């Protein structure tokens, strides 16, 4: 009796494992774009951190979306245009953040009190960047430009707005321009 019950349970589990192990067709669903961030204003403050040819100095200025000329423009603190990147030249836009020890934490570490150094280690600031990779065919150059933002909300909305204006595809927090594969005509 035990053998028949054991054998029937084994057959039942065996058949179930064969049915579950069948290959299934993977359905490819179109990726939904996340519209969680609000659109950025036409111009906003940011700090240029480097990456553009001929502009090695860090400078606080204004980023502007130039819709009529289809480009991203950075104006310096004197409100003169420093450089522009055409939307078609932008390949990838993504956020990056890093945690660094704050100035207050560095000062706190130097106080000659027991335990003050340990407290200074835990005082951190988060720095947020928008990284723009571009491939400009006009000058035949590739580059990476970094802009520093004060708030996460402004960074997210700037990336979302630039990605939609440049008609790029979204992958997570980043936007990218898919490679165009050459098609052969017969």
C-alpha positions as CSV (number, residue, x, y, z in Angstrom):
1,X,0.0,0.0,0.0
2,X,2.8,2.3,0.9
3,X,4.6,1.5,-2.3
4,X,1.6,2.3,-4.5
5,X,1.0,5.6,-2.7
6,X,4.6,6.6,-3.0
7,X,4.7,5.6,-6.6
8,X,1.6,7.6,-7.4
9,X,3.0,10.7,-5.7
10,X,6.2,10.4,-7.6
11,X,4.4,10.0,-10.9
12,X,2.3,13.1,-10.1
13,X,5.3,15.2,-9.3
14,X,7.2,13.9,-12.2
15,X,4.5,14.8,-14.7
16,X,4.1,18.3,-13.1
17,X,7.9,18.9,-13.5
18,X,7.8,18.0,-17.2
19,X,4.9,20.3,-17.8
20,X,6.5,23.2,-16.0
21,X,9.9,22.7,-17.8
22,X,8.5,23.6,-21.3
23,X,10.2,26.5,-23.1
24,X,8.0,29.6,-23.4
25,X,8.2,32.4,-25.9
26,X,9.5,35.6,-24.4
27,X,7.1,38.4,-25.0
28,X,8.8,41.7,-25.7
29,X,6.8,44.5,-24.3
30,X,7.6,48.1,-25.3
31,X,9.4,49.9,-22.6
32,X,7.2,52.5,-20.9
33,X,8.8,55.9,-20.6
34,X,8.7,57.2,-17.0
35,X,7.0,60.6,-16.8
36,X,7.5,61.0,-13.1
37,X,9.6,64.1,-13.3
38,X,8.2,67.4,-14.2
39,X,9.5,69.2,-17.2
40,X,12.4,71.5,-16.6
41,X,12.1,75.3,-17.3
42,X,13.5,76.6,-20.5
43,X,16.6,77.9,-18.6
44,X,18.0,77.0,-15.2
45,X,21.2,77.3,-13.2
46,X,23.9,74.7,-13.2
47,X,27.6,74.5,-12.8
48,X,29.8,73.4,-15.8
49,X,32.4,70.9,-14.5
50,X,34.3,70.2,-17.7
51,X,34.4,68.1,-20.8
52,X,33.9,70.5,-23.7
53,X,36.9,71.2,-25.9
54,X,38.3,74.7,-25.3
55,X,36.5,75.2,-22.0
56,X,38.7,73.8,-19.1
57,X,37.5,76.2,-16.3
58,X,34.6,75.3,-14.1
59,X,31.9,77.9,-14.2
60,X,28.5,78.5,-12.8
61,X,26.0,79.6,-15.4
62,X,22.7,78.8,-17.1
63,X,21.6,75.9,-19.3
64,X,19.0,76.7,-21.9
65,X,17.0,74.5,-24.2
66,X,17.2,76.2,-27.6
67,X,14.1,74.8,-29.3
68,X,14.4,76.8,-32.5
69,X,18.0,75.7,-33.2
70,X,17.5,72.2,-31.7
71,X,20.4,72.4,-29.2
72,X,21.4,72.6,-25.6
73,X,23.2,75.8,-24.8
74,X,25.4,76.8,-21.8
75,X,25.7,80.5,-20.9
76,X,28.5,81.6,-18.5
77,X,28.0,83.9,-15.6
78,X,28.3,87.0,-17.8
79,X,25.3,85.6,-19.8
80,X,27.4,85.1,-23.0
81,X,27.0,81.8,-24.8
82,X,29.9,79.5,-24.0
83,X,29.0,76.5,-26.1
84,X,26.0,74.6,-27.6
85,X,25.5,70.9,-28.3
86,X,23.0,70.0,-31.0
87,X,20.3,67.5,-29.9
88,X,21.2,65.2,-32.8
89,X,24.8,65.0,-31.6
90,X,23.8,63.8,-28.1
91,X,24.3,60.1,-27.7
92,X,23.7,59.4,-23.9
93,X,22.4,61.4,-21.0
94,X,22.5,60.0,-17.5
95,X,22.6,61.1,-13.9
96,X,25.5,60.4,-11.6
97,X,25.9,61.2,-7.9
98,X,28.6,60.7,-5.4
99,X,28.8,61.2,-1.7
100,X,31.7,63.3,-0.4
101,X,32.8,64.5,3.0
102,X,31.3,67.9,3.7
103,X,33.5,70.9,4.6
104,X,32.0,70.9,8.1
105,X,33.0,67.3,8.4
106,X,36.5,68.0,7.4
107,X,36.7,70.8,10.0
108,X,35.1,68.6,12.6
109,X,37.8,66.0,12.0
110,X,40.5,68.4,12.9
111,X,39.0,69.4,16.3
112,X,41.3,68.0,19.0
113,X,38.5,66.4,21.0
114,X,38.1,62.6,21.5
115,X,35.4,61.4,19.1
116,X,35.2,64.6,17.0
117,X,37.2,62.9,14.2
118,X,34.7,60.0,14.0
119,X,31.7,62.4,13.9
120,X,33.4,64.3,11.0
121,X,33.7,61.2,9.0
122,X,29.9,60.7,8.9
123,X,29.1,64.2,7.7
124,X,28.6,63.7,4.0
125,X,27.2,65.8,1.1
126,X,25.7,64.3,-2.1
127,X,26.9,65.8,-5.3
128,X,24.6,65.3,-8.4
129,X,25.8,65.5,-12.0
130,X,24.2,65.3,-15.4
131,X,26.6,63.5,-17.8
132,X,26.1,64.2,-21.5
133,X,28.0,62.1,-24.1
134,X,28.0,63.6,-27.6
135,X,29.3,62.8,-31.0
136,X,29.5,66.0,-33.0
137,X,29.8,65.3,-36.8
138,X,30.5,69.0,-37.5
139,X,33.9,68.9,-35.8
140,X,34.3,65.1,-35.9
141,X,34.8,64.9,-32.2
142,X,33.3,62.9,-29.3
143,X,33.1,64.2,-25.8
144,X,31.6,64.1,-22.4
145,X,30.2,67.2,-20.6
146,X,29.4,67.3,-16.9
147,X,27.0,69.7,-15.2
148,X,26.5,69.9,-11.5
149,X,23.1,70.4,-9.9
150,X,22.0,71.4,-6.5
151,X,18.9,69.3,-6.2
152,X,17.9,65.8,-7.3
153,X,14.5,67.1,-8.6
154,X,16.2,69.6,-10.9
155,X,18.6,67.0,-12.2
156,X,15.8,64.5,-12.9
157,X,13.6,67.0,-14.7
158,X,16.6,68.3,-16.8
159,X,17.5,64.8,-17.9
160,X,13.8,64.0,-18.6
161,X,13.3,67.2,-20.6
162,X,16.5,66.9,-22.6
163,X,15.8,63.3,-23.4
164,X,12.3,64.0,-24.7
165,X,13.5,67.1,-26.7
166,X,16.3,65.2,-28.3
167,X,13.9,62.3,-29.1
168,X,15.9,59.7,-27.3
169,X,14.9,56.4,-25.8
170,X,14.8,55.9,-22.0
171,X,16.6,53.1,-20.1
172,X,16.1,53.5,-16.4
173,X,17.2,56.9,-15.4
174,X,19.2,57.5,-18.5
175,X,18.4,58.3,-22.1
176,X,20.2,57.0,-25.2
177,X,20.2,57.2,-28.9
178,X,20.1,53.7,-30.5
179,X,22.7,53.0,-33.2
180,X,21.4,53.2,-36.7
181,X,22.3,50.0,-38.5
182,X,23.0,50.5,-42.2
183,X,20.4,48.8,-44.4
184,X,21.4,47.5,-47.8
185,X,19.1,48.2,-50.6
186,X,18.6,45.6,-53.3
